[in-house]
Structure formats: C-alpha cells, structure tokens
Amino acid sequence: MSLRHKIAIGALVLAGSTFTAFLGKWEGTGQNVVYADQLARGLPTVCKGITRYTSPVPVVVGDYWSDARCAEVESLVVSKGQLALADCLTNQAIGQNTFDALSSHAHNVGTANTCASRAVGLINTGRIPEGCQALAWAPDGKTPVWAYVTDVRGRKVFVPGLHNRRLAEAGLCAQ
C-alpha cells in the first residue's frame, strides 16, 4: 500500500486538527496582514506561513486576508504539500504523528528540502526514531540542524526559535 493510498483510505489524515494546531503554534494564528518575514529575507508571508512560493494567489505585503481566505488557501497549500511529501515517503509504517511532524518541517523549509533530508532518508529505511532526531540534530547528536538563516551579509546565523520548532517536530515525530 502506498502512502498516498494510506491517505486516500483515511489511515493518514491531511491537514488534521493536530497538525493544524501544531502549525498554528509555530507559524502563528490571526496573521491576516501580509508581512515581510525577516527570517526569510523579506519574503511576503501571511496566515500560517503562506508565501508567494506556496500560494496559488498573489501574496503582497500590506494586503489583508480574511480568516476565510486564510483557511481556504491554507487548506490548499497544506494538502498539496502533504501529498507531495507522501510521494517521497516509502516507509509504510509511518504513523500520523511522524507524518504531521514531517509536514510541519516541509511547510517551513520546503517539501523538496524535507524529502532530500537525512531525516526522511532514515525514516524511509525504517530507522524512524533516528530519523525523528535528525529533524533537529546532526549525526553527532549535538549540533542543531535546520535552525539557521542566512543574514544580509551572507553569514549563517543560529535562530533559537527555529531550533525549538525542530525539537518540537522531533518530539511529535517520535510519538
């Protein structure tokens, strides 16, 4: 049974309430005015992390999005991202929490980046606990990963909030 088939029969849920609440904690709620995300070098962002790269409609700094528009576009963006993620996950033993954690990671760093990650590689080979840890830690178990941004001078800068998100994703993934 493919992971997409598990989704189709309801064994895995797209944009479920647990995932939506988790995403709201890290992306925020009630962000109805498009803003220039400073951690993403000014990328226009709205609602729960919708950007011009993920949205089917323009995302323009200063525009106001109603709650209904946020909900509609978020549903489209999340479902599309989760279906793309399912295409790169080959381990059929993945549970909802692991899928939701990987979905959060993909929503934040891009599905292609998550699919190419060491975490997904480990999870696909059946090493789920190690893969979950790889969402937050390098192989040495001490160096944070996926918690850095590049500043305007081109320097890699550690962002504690991103690492906290990675730790939460690793925790959810391992449940």
N, C-alpha and C positions, 0 to 999 in steps of 0.2 A: 504494500500500500504506500503510495507516495505521500509526501507531506501535504501536498495540495489536496489529495483525496481525504486525508485526515481533517483538513479544514472543511471540505465540502460536506462531510458527514457529521460535522459538529464536534469531532473529538478535540479539535483546536478551534478556538473562537477568535475571529478577527475583531479588533477594537472592542474587546470586552471591558466590563466595568472595572476590573482590577487593573488592566493595562491603562485605561483612560485616567483613572485616579493616580496611578504611578506617574504617568506622563505629565499630568497637571502639577504634581509636586515639583517636578524638575523643570518644566517649561513655563509654569505659571498658569494662572487662570484669570479670566477677565482682562486679558491684554488685547483690547479691541482696537487700539490705535496702532497703526504700523510704525515701528521704530527702527532705527539703525542699530543693529546689535553690535556693540563694541567688541565683544569676544570673537565675532565673526567678521572683523574688519569693516563694519558698517553695513552688513548685509540686511536689507529690509526684511523684517520679521514681524509676525502677528499671531495672535491666538496662542495655541500651544506649539510654537516653533515652526509655523508655516513660513516658507521663504519663496522667493521668486523661482528657486530651483525645483521646488516641490509642488507649488500651487498651479492649478490649471487656469487661474485668473491672475491678472497683474497684482503685484504686491508693491505698493508705492508708499514711501514714508509720508506720514501725516494723514493718510486715508483712514476713515473709520469703518470698521467691520462690525455688523450687528452680531449678537450672540447666535442668531440663526445661521448667518453666513459662516461664522467660525465653525459651528457644528457641522454644517454641510461640507465645507471644504476639508475640515479635519478628518471627517469620515472617509472622504475620497482619498486623501493623502495617506492616511494610516493604512487603509485597506490595500491600496496599491503597493505601498512599501512592504507590508506584511506578505503579500502574495509574491513579490519579487524575492523577499528573504526566503520564503518557503522553497523557491526554486534552487537555492544554493545549500539547503539543509538536506542531507541524505540520511541522517540517523533517525529511524522511525520511532525510537524510544524517547524522543524529546517530548516533555510534558508542557502544559500550558505556561507554567512559571518561567521555564527556560525560554520558551518562545517569546513570552512577553518581555523578558529581560533583553533578549537579542533584538527585539523590535524597538525597544527604547534606545538601545545603542545605535541601531541603524537609523532611527529617526533623527538622532543627534549628529552622527558623523557621516551618514550616507550609507545606503544599503550596499553599494559596491565595496566600500571600505570594510564594513562589517563582514560581508561574505568572504573577503580576502584576508580576514584577520586570523591570527593564531588561535583565538578562541573558537571560532567556527571550525577550523581545521581539527582541533582537538575534539570538539563535540561530535563532529561527523565521524570520527574514528572510534566513537564510543567512550571517550575519556571526558564525560560530562563534568564531573567535579573539577578537573584540571582546566577544562575549557571555561567554566564559570569563573574561576580565579583569574584566568587570562584576560577577562574583561577589564580587570583593574590592575593587574600586576604583570611585570615582565617575568621571564623564566626564572630569574633569581629570587622571586617572591618578595623583593624589597623595593624594586624600582616601579613607581607608578607608570601606567600606560594610558593613552587616550585622555590625558589630563593636561595637555599643553596647547597653547595657541602661539601663533607667530605674531609678534608685535610689529609696529610700523617700521622698525629698524631691521626687521628680518630675524630677530632673536626669538628662540623658543622660550616661552615663559610658562611655568607651572601655575595652574589655576586650581586652588583648593576645592572650590565648588564643583568643578568638573570631576575631580578625583572622588569627592563624596558621592557624586552621581554614579561613577563607575563602581564604587564599593556597594552602593545600593543595588545596582544591576547584578553584580556578582552574588550578592545575598539572595535576591529574588530568584536568580537563575538556579541556585543550588537547593532551593526549597522543594 
